Amino acid sequence: MERGKQRLEKLRKRRRKAVELFEQGERQATVAHILRVSKQSVSEWWLAWQNHDTKKLDGAIRTGRKPRLDKDELALIEKELLRGAAAHGYHTELWSLPRVAALIGKLTGVSYHPGHVWKILHNKMGWSLQRPATRARERDEEKVRQWKEQTWEKVKKTPKSGTHG
């Protein structure tokens, strides 16, 4: 069971326990103390119990805010991401978070901060972070090897004799 559903079920059990206690004649303050909840919550549950309002006693169907993107929109976003950044007018194939945020806005009209886009990509779409290799195109491997062999030994710092770290 998902965390949100577990939490909802725990809350429902607590409200059902409150109803049992009301039916046994317990006072609201006592119920609040036993269940370790606020008196305000118990007062609302008591009113719902008195009015036979089962919807209120069952509580919410879901926790949190309703998602701003549905499954179809997420599928469309993924399809367009897979086409590549160049297909959307960028000079490189790198999908940065600001670029993905702009794509989401263009496709769905929903605006996200680039920092939140990662949560959508990772949690909702199952994508992982990919970083391009950070080597310059102009890199000369032979010169790098020579530098390591000839210069590095001369310039690297070594501990002075007699000192202990």
C-alpha positions, 0 to 999 in steps of 0.5 A: 500500500502506498504511504498516502493510502496507509496514512488515510487508512490510519486516519479512518481507523482513528475516526472509527475509534472515536465513534466507538468511544462516543457510542460508549458515552465518552466525553469529547475531551476524553476522546481527544486525550485517548486518541491524542488529537486536538479537541477541535478534531474530536468536536468535528467528528462528534458533529459528523457522528451526531448528523450521521455524516459518514462521508465526513467520518470516512475522510478524504479519498486522497491526501495532498493536492491533485496532480496538475498533470494527468497521465496523458499529459505525462505521456505527451511530455515523455514522447516529446522529450524522447524526440530530443531537445534539437527537435524543439529548437535547441542547439544541443541535445541536452535537456536541462531542467529549465528547458524541460519546464519550458516544454511542459509549459508549451505542451500543457500550459502548466508552469513549473519552477525548474527545481520542481521539474526534477520531481516530475521526471524522477517520481512520475516518469521514472527518469534518472539524472544523466550527465554528459561527459565533461571533456573538451572536444579539443582535448589531446589525450597524448599531451594529457598523458605526457603532462601527467608523466613529466610535469605532475610529479614535479608540481604535486605537493608531498609532505615534508619529512618529519611531519605527521598529518 
